[in-house]
Amino acid sequence: MKALGLLLFIPFFSFAQPSVNASRDWIKKDGANILAELKDLISIPNHASDLPNIQRNAEKIKKLFADRGFNMQLLEEPGAPPIVYGEYKVKGATRTLCFYAHYDGQPVDPALWKLDAFKAELYDKAMYKGGSPIPMPKVGEPINEEWRLYGRSASDDKAPIIAMMAAIDALKASKIGLTSNIKLFFDGEEESSSPHIETYMTRYGDLFKDISVWLLCDGAVYQTGDPSFKFGGRGITGMQLTVYGPSRPLHSGHYGNWAPVPGQMIARLLTSMKAEDGTVLIDGYYDSVEPISDFERRQLANAPNIDQQMKEELGLGFTEGNGQSLNERLLLPSLTVRGLSSGSVGDKARNVIPSVAIAELGMRLVKGNDPEKMMDLVEAHIRKEGWHIVYDEPDHETRMKYPKVVKVVRDKDGFPAIKVNMDQPEIMSVITGVKSFTGDKAVFLPSSGGSNRVNNAIYDVLKTPAISVNMVNHDNNQHAENENVRVGNLWYGIDLMSVLMTLPNDISKK
């Protein structure tokens, strides 16, 4: 695996050199304080449902950027986490960049963590590599790029917020002026699917009309450690399936081989949907996929193949797709059994035939797929397999009339995929600027594998292009216990933010 430390030795050219020099000089001088600021921000619990602490996060971030000359305000809706909004006007700038991040995080199960998730601790290397806790550095002490800061939202997504802040400090200290108008949009409920995002963007739409490009600073660099940039995100939807056996659990000795077993019934239904090689067998499932452009396909071909590396890392003896790469597979809609339940296992297993079995289906969608129509295709397949579909708990008459009954609960919160054209002028200006910093190391992908409602709101409500600008390490345990950020990736993020904030306005012509 390529050493992640290479990130700080990426070649940089022309305009990028002064900005990156400023960033690295500042890191050398103020690195200990930067880590302390991140640790302090992590200390505030940040689940979206905890509105008092969410408000504390918002006020803290607002002050951080107000102290650096930004005009800050909290955009508020009743009962919702506020949007931390800020702007910095640059005289003569012809472009406005909006930096997006989120300050909320996933719930924490303290029993799974090796430390208090909101009392961040520094380790001399990753835990899974045998890392041990070390003291936070003092100003002037050397800092190793392989150190990891552990805590909830250390990487997802408070590190990018601190990287922006440090980049502003670095440029100011070096007297390098910003070249674009800068706007900040920090979301407080991204991990809860940003249910109010469209309301915010509609109600406060006048604040966003002048934005040229949104930069979504959420997500990890490429698995090789190379910088990565993504130009869309997959859509998402899903459904819950419940199949019915006997009206009450039965003794498996008295009724086994006679009463139908829901777990086996649902297993047959699920395997009818997808072949062992990963091909979805539902009629029409791939028909609405929009192909990517030739330019995008060339960018995809230039991305390092990470399949063998990831197979080794994840202990996978095979992968779906008949040899297609991970990046190629992300361009197709997926069908995943994300949960399966019937009866009990382990010490709680009983000799019974359960009365029901439940499966949770997740579908990641690509450009062209309509969430409702994709669920319609799944339902058509279920009927083709001989099942009677109901949408509420079936009564006795229904259960007696149909041999195979399945209750379907459709996802009401799904949304389609969004993808911007990588070769449009606004996007190419950023790509060209980034390449002046990264050289040939950057990976440009047509879409992220993940789904982000914010991306959709930007596209649907504001009609503005967006790019995912990734900086944290891919092995950061985001959403899970022992989340962390590698110090070298935080430093890289400061470099990158410095470059983006100083892009020449005419760079697309170079």
VEXDREN-2710 file (C-alpha; in Angstrom, 1 decimal):
% VEXDREN-2710
k/r/px/py/pz
1/MET/0.0/0.0/0.0
2/LYS/1.3/3.4/-0.9
3/ALA/2.5/5.4/2.1
4/LEU/0.0/8.1/3.0
5/GLY/2.9/10.3/4.0
6/LEU/3.5/11.0/0.3
7/LEU/0.6/13.4/0.4
8/LEU/2.8/16.1/1.8
9/PHE/5.4/15.6/-0.9
10/ILE/3.1/16.0/-3.9
11/PRO/4.7/18.3/-6.5
12/PHE/3.1/21.7/-6.7
13/PHE/3.6/24.4/-9.3
14/SER/3.0/28.0/-10.4
15/PHE/0.4/29.7/-8.3
16/ALA/0.0/26.8/-5.9
17/GLN/3.6/27.1/-4.6
18/PRO/3.3/30.3/-2.5
19/SER/0.0/29.0/-1.0
20/VAL/1.4/25.6/-0.1
21/ASN/4.6/27.2/1.3
22/ALA/2.5/29.4/3.5
23/SER/0.5/26.4/4.7
24/ARG/3.5/24.3/5.5
25/ASP/5.3/27.2/7.3
26/TRP/2.1/27.8/9.4
27/ILE/1.8/24.1/10.2
28/LYS/5.4/24.0/11.3
29/LYS/4.8/27.0/13.5
30/ASP/1.3/26.4/14.8
31/GLY/0.7/22.6/14.4
32/ALA/0.2/22.0/18.1
33/ASN/-2.4/24.7/18.3
34/ILE/-4.2/23.3/15.2
35/LEU/-4.5/19.9/16.9
36/ALA/-5.6/21.5/20.1
37/GLU/-8.4/23.4/18.2
38/LEU/-9.6/20.2/16.7
39/LYS/-9.5/18.4/20.1
40/ASP/-11.5/21.2/21.6
41/LEU/-14.1/21.1/18.8
42/ILE/-14.4/17.3/19.2
43/SER/-15.2/17.8/22.9
44/ILE/-18.7/19.1/22.2
45/PRO/-21.1/16.2/21.7
46/ASN/-22.7/16.5/18.3
47/HIS/-25.6/14.2/17.5
48/ALA/-28.3/16.1/15.6
49/SER/-31.0/15.1/18.1
50/ASP/-29.0/16.8/20.9
51/LEU/-30.1/20.3/20.1
52/PRO/-28.4/22.1/23.1
53/ASN/-25.0/20.6/22.2
54/ILE/-25.6/21.1/18.5
55/GLN/-26.2/24.8/19.3
56/ARG/-22.9/24.9/21.2
57/ASN/-21.1/23.4/18.2
58/ALA/-22.6/26.0/15.9
59/GLU/-21.8/28.9/18.2
60/LYS/-18.2/27.7/18.6
61/ILE/-17.7/27.4/14.8
62/LYS/-19.3/30.7/14.2
63/LYS/-16.9/32.4/16.6
64/LEU/-13.8/30.6/15.0
65/PHE/-14.5/32.2/11.6
66/ALA/-15.8/35.5/12.9
67/ASP/-12.5/35.9/14.7
68/ARG/-10.8/35.5/11.3
69/GLY/-12.8/38.2/9.5
70/PHE/-15.7/36.3/8.2
71/ASN/-19.2/37.8/8.3
72/MET/-21.0/34.9/10.2
73/GLN/-24.6/34.1/11.0
74/LEU/-26.7/31.1/12.1
75/LEU/-29.5/30.2/9.7
76/GLU/-32.3/28.8/11.8
77/GLU/-35.4/26.7/11.5
78/PRO/-37.6/25.7/14.4
79/GLY/-36.6/22.4/15.9
80/ALA/-33.7/21.9/13.4
81/PRO/-29.9/22.3/13.9
82/PRO/-28.8/25.7/12.5
83/ILE/-26.7/26.1/9.4
84/VAL/-23.5/28.0/10.2
85/TYR/-23.2/30.4/7.3
86/GLY/-20.3/32.8/6.6
87/GLU/-18.9/34.9/3.8
88/TYR/-15.8/36.8/3.0
89/LYS/-15.9/39.2/0.1
90/VAL/-12.7/39.8/-2.0
91/LYS/-12.5/43.0/-4.0
92/GLY/-12.4/42.3/-7.7
93/ALA/-13.2/38.6/-7.4
94/THR/-15.2/37.1/-10.2
95/ARG/-15.9/33.7/-8.7
96/THR/-17.5/32.6/-5.4
97/LEU/-16.6/29.3/-3.8
98/CYS/-18.8/27.8/-1.1
99/PHE/-17.1/25.4/1.3
100/TYR/-19.5/22.8/2.7
101/ALA/-18.9/20.6/5.8
102/HIS/-21.0/19.2/8.5
103/TYR/-20.5/19.5/12.3
104/ASP/-22.8/16.8/13.5
105/GLY/-21.8/13.2/13.9
106/GLN/-23.1/9.6/14.3
107/PRO/-24.4/8.3/17.6
108/VAL/-21.8/6.9/20.0
109/ASP/-21.9/3.5/21.8
110/PRO/-19.5/4.0/24.6
111/ALA/-19.1/0.3/25.2
112/LEU/-17.4/-0.1/21.8
113/TRP/-14.9/2.7/22.1
114/LYS/-11.4/2.4/23.7
115/LEU/-11.7/6.0/24.9
116/ASP/-14.3/8.7/25.6
117/ALA/-15.4/9.7/22.2
118/PHE/-15.7/13.3/23.1
119/LYS/-12.3/13.5/25.0
120/ALA/-10.1/13.1/22.0
121/GLU/-6.8/11.4/22.5
122/LEU/-3.6/11.4/20.4
123/TYR/-2.0/8.1/19.4
124/ASP/1.5/7.5/18.0
125/LYS/-0.1/5.5/15.2
126/ALA/-3.3/3.8/14.2
127/MET/-4.8/1.5/16.9
128/TYR/-5.0/-1.4/14.5
129/LYS/-1.3/-1.0/13.9
130/GLY/-0.6/-1.2/17.7
131/GLY/-0.7/2.5/18.4
132/SER/-0.6/3.8/22.0
133/PRO/-1.8/7.1/23.6
134/ILE/0.7/10.0/23.7
135/PRO/0.4/13.5/25.1
136/MET/-0.7/16.3/22.9
137/PRO/2.3/18.2/21.6
138/LYS/3.4/21.6/22.9
139/VAL/4.0/24.6/20.6
140/GLY/7.4/24.1/18.8
141/GLU/7.6/20.3/19.4
142/PRO/7.9/18.1/16.3
143/ILE/4.8/16.4/15.1
144/ASN/4.7/13.0/13.3
145/GLU/2.4/12.8/10.4
146/GLU/1.5/9.2/11.3
147/TRP/0.0/10.2/14.6
148/ARG/-3.8/9.8/14.9
149/LEU/-6.3/11.9/16.8
150/TYR/-9.2/9.7/18.0
151/GLY/-12.7/11.0/18.7
152/ARG/-16.1/11.3/17.3
153/SER/-16.1/13.4/14.1
154/ALA/-12.3/13.7/14.2
155/SER/-12.5/13.0/10.5
156/ASP/-16.2/13.1/9.7
157/ASP/-16.5/16.0/9.5
158/LYS/-14.7/18.4/12.0
159/ALA/-11.2/18.0/10.5
160/PRO/-12.1/19.8/7.3
161/ILE/-13.6/22.7/9.3
162/ILE/-10.3/23.1/11.3
163/ALA/-8.3/22.7/8.0
164/MET/-10.2/25.7/6.5
165/MET/-9.6/27.7/9.6
166/ALA/-5.9/27.0/9.6
167/ALA/-5.6/27.7/5.9
168/ILE/-7.1/31.1/6.4
169/ASP/-4.5/31.7/9.2
170/ALA/-1.7/30.6/7.0
171/LEU/-2.6/32.8/4.1
172/LYS/-3.1/35.8/6.4
173/ALA/0.2/35.2/8.1
174/SER/2.0/35.2/4.7
175/LYS/0.0/38.1/3.5
176/ILE/-1.4/36.1/0.6
177/GLY/-4.8/37.4/-0.4
178/LEU/-7.8/35.2/-1.2
179/THR/-8.7/35.3/-4.9
180/SER/-12.3/34.2/-4.7
181/ASN/-15.2/35.3/-2.6
182/ILE/-15.5/32.6/0.0
183/LYS/-18.8/31.3/1.5
184/LEU/-19.1/28.7/4.3
185/PHE/-22.1/26.4/4.8
186/PHE/-21.8/24.1/7.8
187/ASP/-24.6/21.6/8.2
188/GLY/-25.8/20.3/11.6
189/GLU/-27.7/17.2/10.6
190/GLU/-26.0/15.6/7.6
191/GLU/-25.7/12.3/9.5
192/SER/-29.5/12.3/9.9
193/SER/-29.9/12.8/6.1
194/SER/-30.2/16.6/6.3
195/PRO/-34.0/16.6/6.3
196/HIS/-34.2/20.4/6.4
197/ILE/-31.6/21.1/3.8
198/GLU/-34.0/22.0/1.0
199/THR/-36.0/24.2/3.3
200/TYR/-32.8/26.1/4.2
201/MET/-31.7/26.4/0.6
202/THR/-35.1/27.7/-0.5
203/ARG/-35.7/30.1/2.4
204/TYR/-32.2/31.6/2.3
205/GLY/-31.7/31.1/-1.4
206/ASP/-30.6/34.7/-2.0
207/LEU/-27.5/34.0/0.0
208/PHE/-26.4/31.3/-2.5
209/LYS/-27.3/32.8/-5.8
210/ASP/-23.7/34.0/-6.6
211/ILE/-22.0/30.8/-5.8
212/SER/-20.0/29.4/-8.8
213/VAL/-19.0/26.0/-7.4
214/TRP/-19.7/24.2/-4.1
215/LEU/-16.8/22.3/-2.6
216/LEU/-18.1/19.5/-0.4
217/CYS/-15.3/18.8/2.1
218/ASP/-16.6/15.6/3.4
219/GLY/-15.1/12.2/2.8
220/ALA/-11.8/10.3/2.5
221/VAL/-8.9/10.4/0.0
222/TYR/-8.4/7.6/-2.4
223/GLN/-7.5/4.2/-0.8
224/THR/-4.0/4.5/-2.2
225/GLY/-3.6/7.8/-0.2
226/ASP/-3.8/9.9/-3.4
227/PRO/-5.9/13.1/-3.3
228/SER/-9.4/12.4/-4.7
229/PHE/-12.2/14.5/-6.1
230/LYS/-15.6/13.3/-7.0
231/PHE/-18.2/14.9/-9.2
232/GLY/-21.5/13.4/-8.0
233/GLY/-23.0/11.0/-5.6
234/ARG/-25.2/7.9/-5.8
235/GLY/-28.8/8.1/-5.0
236/ILE/-30.4/5.9/-2.4
237/THR/-33.7/4.2/-1.6
238/GLY/-34.8/0.9/-0.1
239/MET/-37.6/-1.2/1.3
240/GLN/-38.4/-3.6/4.1
241/LEU/-39.8/-7.0/3.3
242/THR/-41.7/-9.1/5.9
243/VAL/-42.7/-12.7/4.9
244/TYR/-45.2/-14.8/6.9
245/GLY/-45.2/-18.4/8.1
246/PRO/-47.4/-19.7/10.9
247/SER/-49.4/-17.1/12.9
248/ARG/-47.4/-18.0/16.0
249/PRO/-43.9/-19.7/16.5
250/LEU/-44.1/-23.4/16.3
251/HIS/-42.1/-26.3/17.9
252/SER/-39.7/-27.4/15.2
253/GLY/-40.0/-31.0/16.2
254/HIS/-43.7/-31.2/16.1
255/TYR/-44.1/-29.1/12.9
256/GLY/-40.8/-29.1/11.1
257/ASN/-41.0/-30.5/7.5
258/TRP/-44.7/-29.4/7.4
259/ALA/-45.0/-25.7/8.3
260/PRO/-43.2/-23.3/6.0
261/VAL/-40.1/-21.6/7.4
262/PRO/-40.1/-17.8/6.9
263/GLY/-36.3/-17.6/7.0
264/GLN/-36.0/-20.1/4.1
265/MET/-38.9/-18.5/2.2
266/ILE/-37.3/-15.1/2.3
267/ALA/-33.9/-16.5/1.5
268/ARG/-35.3/-18.0/-1.8
269/LEU/-36.9/-14.7/-2.6
270/LEU/-33.7/-12.7/-2.0
271/THR/-31.5/-15.1/-4.0
272/SER/-33.9/-14.8/-6.9
273/MET/-33.0/-11.1/-7.1
274/LYS/-29.3/-11.3/-7.5
275/ALA/-26.8/-13.8/-9.0
276/GLU/-23.7/-14.9/-7.1
277/ASP/-21.6/-12.8/-9.4
278/GLY/-23.4/-9.7/-8.3
279/THR/-25.7/-9.2/-11.3
280/VAL/-29.1/-8.0/-10.3
281/LEU/-31.7/-10.3/-11.9
282/ILE/-34.6/-7.9/-11.6
283/ASP/-36.0/-7.1/-15.1
284/GLY/-35.1/-3.6/-16.2
285/TYR/-32.8/-2.8/-13.2
286/TYR/-30.0/-1.4/-15.4
287/ASP/-32.1/0.0/-18.2
288/SER/-32.3/3.6/-17.0
289/VAL/-28.5/4.0/-16.3
290/GLU/-27.1/7.1/-18.1
291/PRO/-23.6/6.4/-19.5
292/ILE/-20.7/8.7/-18.5
293/SER/-18.9/10.9/-21.0
294/ASP/-15.7/9.9/-22.8
295/PHE/-13.8/12.5/-20.7
296/GLU/-15.1/11.0/-17.5
297/ARG/-14.3/7.5/-18.7
298/ARG/-10.7/8.6/-19.3
299/GLN/-10.5/10.0/-15.8
300/LEU/-11.8/6.8/-14.5
301/ALA/-9.2/4.8/-16.5
302/ASN/-6.4/6.9/-15.0
303/ALA/-7.4/6.1/-11.4
304/PRO/-5.1/3.5/-9.7
305/ASN/-6.7/0.1/-9.5
306/ILE/-7.2/-0.6/-5.8
307/ASP/-9.1/-3.9/-6.0
308/GLN/-6.3/-6.2/-4.9
309/GLN/-5.3/-3.8/-2.1
310/MET/-8.8/-3.6/-0.8
311/LYS/-9.3/-7.4/-1.1
312/GLU/-6.3/-7.9/1.1
313/GLU/-7.3/-5.2/3.6
314/LEU/-10.9/-6.5/3.9
315/GLY/-10.1/-10.3/3.7
316/LEU/-12.2/-10.8/0.6
317/GLY/-11.5/-14.0/-1.4
318/PHE/-13.7/-12.8/-4.2
319/THR/-15.6/-9.7/-5.3
320/GLU/-18.8/-9.2/-7.4
321/GLY/-18.7/-8.1/-11.0
322/ASN/-16.8/-10.8/-12.9
323/GLY/-13.5/-8.8/-12.8
324/GLN/-14.9/-5.3/-13.1
325/SER/-13.1/-2.9/-10.8
326/LEU/-14.6/-1.2/-7.7
327/ASN/-14.8/2.1/-9.6
328/GLU/-16.6/0.5/-12.5
329/ARG/-19.1/-1.2/-10.2
330/LEU/-19.9/2.2/-8.5
331/LEU/-21.4/3.3/-11.9
332/LEU/-24.2/0.7/-11.6
333/PRO/-27.2/0.6/-9.2
334/SER/-26.6/-1.8/-6.4
335/LEU/-29.0/-4.1/-4.4
336/THR/-27.9/-4.9/-0.9
337/VAL/-29.5/-7.0/1.9
338/ARG/-28.5/-4.6/4.7
339/GLY/-30.4/-6.5/7.4
340/LEU/-31.9/-9.9/7.9
341/SER/-33.9/-11.2/10.9
342/SER/-35.8/-14.3/11.8
343/GLY/-35.8/-16.0/15.1
344/SER/-32.7/-15.9/17.3
345/VAL/-29.1/-17.1/17.1
346/GLY/-26.3/-18.1/19.5
347/ASP/-27.3/-18.6/23.1
348/LYS/-30.8/-17.3/22.4
349/ALA/-31.6/-19.8/19.6
350/ARG/-34.7/-21.8/20.1
351/ASN/-36.1/-24.9/18.5
352/VAL/-38.9/-23.1/16.8
353/ILE/-40.2/-22.2/13.4
354/PRO/-40.5/-18.4/13.6
355/SER/-43.6/-16.7/12.5
356/VAL/-42.0/-14.1/10.3
357/ALA/-38.7/-13.2/8.6
358/ILE/-37.7/-9.6/7.8
359/ALA/-35.2/-8.3/5.3
360/GLU/-34.0/-4.7/4.8
361/LEU/-33.1/-4.0/1.2
362/GLY/-30.8/-1.0/0.3
363/MET/-30.5/0.3/-3.2
364/ARG/-27.7/2.7/-4.3
365/LEU/-28.7/4.5/-7.5
366/VAL/-26.8/6.1/-10.3
367/LYS/-27.7/8.9/-12.7
368/GLY/-30.9/8.1/-14.6
369/ASN/-32.5/5.9/-11.9
370/ASP/-35.7/7.1/-10.4
371/PRO/-36.1/5.9/-6.8
372/GLU/-39.8/5.2/-7.0
373/LYS/-39.5/3.4/-10.4
374/MET/-36.6/1.3/-9.0
375/MET/-38.8/0.1/-6.1
376/ASP/-41.6/-0.6/-8.6
377/LEU/-39.2/-2.9/-10.5
378/VAL/-38.4/-4.8/-7.3
379/GLU/-42.1/-5.2/-6.5
380/ALA/-42.7/-6.5/-10.1
381/HIS/-40.0/-9.1/-9.5
382/ILE/-41.6/-10.1/-6.2
383/ARG/-44.9/-10.7/-7.9
384/LYS/-43.2/-12.6/-10.7
385/GLU/-41.9/-14.9/-8.1
386/GLY/-45.4/-15.7/-7.0
387/TRP/-45.8/-13.5/-4.0
388/HIS/-48.8/-11.4/-3.0
389/ILE/-47.8/-8.0/-1.8
390/VAL/-49.5/-6.1/1.0
391/TYR/-48.6/-2.8/2.5
392/ASP/-50.1/-3.3/6.0
393/GLU/-50.2/-6.3/8.4
394/PRO/-52.1/-9.0/6.5
395/ASP/-55.4/-10.2/8.1
396/HIS/-56.3/-13.9/8.5
397/GLU/-58.4/-13.9/5.3
398/THR/-55.4/-12.7/3.3
399/ARG/-53.0/-15.2/4.8
400/MET/-55.4/-18.0/4.0
401/LYS/-56.1/-16.9/0.5
402/TYR/-52.4/-16.5/-0.7
403/PRO/-49.7/-19.1/-0.1
404/LYS/-46.9/-16.5/-0.1
405/VAL/-47.6/-13.1/1.4
406/VAL/-45.0/-10.4/1.8
407/LYS/-45.5/-7.0/3.4
408/VAL/-43.5/-4.2/1.7
409/VAL/-42.6/-0.9/3.4
410/ARG/-41.1/1.5/0.9
411/ASP/-38.5/4.1/1.8
412/LYS/-40.2/7.5/1.7
413/ASP/-36.9/9.4/2.0
414/GLY/-34.9/8.2/-1.0
415/PHE/-33.4/10.5/-3.6
416/PRO/-31.9/10.2/-7.0
417/ALA/-28.2/10.3/-7.9
418/ILE/-26.6/13.5/-8.9
419/LYS/-23.6/13.9/-11.3
420/VAL/-22.2/17.1/-12.7
421/ASN/-20.3/17.1/-16.0
422/MET/-16.6/17.2/-15.2
423/ASP/-15.7/19.1/-18.4
424/GLN/-17.9/22.2/-17.9
425/PRO/-15.9/25.4/-17.5
426/GLU/-16.7/26.0/-13.8
427/ILE/-15.5/22.6/-12.9
428/MET/-12.5/22.5/-15.3
429/SER/-11.2/25.7/-13.6
430/VAL/-11.0/23.9/-10.3
431/ILE/-9.6/20.7/-11.8
432/THR/-6.9/22.7/-13.5
433/GLY/-6.1/24.5/-10.3
434/VAL/-6.0/21.3/-8.2
435/LYS/-3.7/19.7/-10.8
436/SER/-1.3/22.6/-10.4
437/PHE/-1.0/21.5/-6.8
438/THR/-1.1/17.7/-7.1
439/GLY/0.5/17.0/-10.4
440/ASP/-0.5/13.6/-11.7
441/LYS/-1.4/12.3/-8.2
442/ALA/-5.0/13.3/-8.0
443/VAL/-7.8/10.9/-8.7
444/PHE/-10.9/12.4/-10.4
445/LEU/-14.0/10.1/-10.2
446/PRO/-17.4/10.7/-11.9
447/SER/-19.2/9.9/-8.7
448/SER/-18.8/9.0/-5.1
449/GLY/-20.1/5.6/-3.9
450/GLY/-21.9/7.3/-1.1
451/SER/-25.2/9.3/-1.1
452/ASN/-25.6/12.9/0.2
453/ARG/-28.9/14.7/0.2
454/VAL/-27.0/18.0/0.3
455/ASN/-25.6/17.3/-3.2
456/ASN/-29.1/16.8/-4.5
457/ALA/-30.4/20.0/-2.9
458/ILE/-27.5/22.0/-4.4
459/TYR/-28.3/20.6/-7.8
460/ASP/-32.1/20.6/-7.6
461/VAL/-32.7/23.8/-5.7
462/LEU/-29.8/26.0/-6.5
463/LYS/-28.8/24.6/-10.0
464/THR/-25.1/24.9/-9.1
465/PRO/-22.3/22.4/-9.6
466/ALA/-20.6/20.8/-6.7
467/ILE/-17.4/18.8/-6.2
468/SER/-16.5/16.4/-3.4
469/VAL/-13.1/17.5/-2.1
470/ASN/-11.7/14.7/0.1
471/MET/-8.9/15.1/2.6
472/VAL/-9.1/12.5/5.5
473/ASN/-7.6/9.1/5.6
474/HIS/-9.7/6.2/4.2
475/ASP/-9.1/4.1/7.3
476/ASN/-10.7/6.6/9.6
477/ASN/-13.5/4.5/11.1
478/GLN/-16.1/7.1/10.3
479/HIS/-19.5/6.2/11.6
480/ALA/-18.0/3.5/13.8
481/GLU/-16.1/3.3/17.1
482/ASN/-12.6/4.7/17.4
483/GLU/-13.1/7.3/14.6
484/ASN/-9.8/9.1/13.9
485/VAL/-7.9/11.4/11.6
486/ARG/-4.3/10.9/10.6
487/VAL/-2.3/14.0/11.3
488/GLY/-0.7/13.9/7.8
489/ASN/-4.1/14.1/6.2
490/LEU/-5.1/17.0/8.3
491/TRP/-1.9/18.8/7.2
492/TYR/-2.7/17.9/3.5
493/GLY/-6.2/19.3/4.0
494/ILE/-4.7/22.7/5.1
495/ASP/-2.5/22.6/2.0
496/LEU/-5.5/21.9/-0.2
497/MET/-7.8/24.5/1.3
498/SER/-5.0/27.1/0.9
499/VAL/-4.7/26.2/-2.8
500/LEU/-8.5/26.3/-3.4
501/MET/-8.8/29.7/-1.7
502/THR/-6.1/31.2/-3.9
503/LEU/-7.1/29.8/-7.3
504/PRO/-6.4/32.3/-10.1
505/ASN/-9.7/33.6/-11.6
506/ASP/-8.5/32.9/-15.2
507/ILE/-7.0/29.4/-14.5
508/SER/-9.3/27.6/-16.8
509/LYS/-7.7/29.5/-19.7
510/LYS/-4.2/28.2/-18.9
END
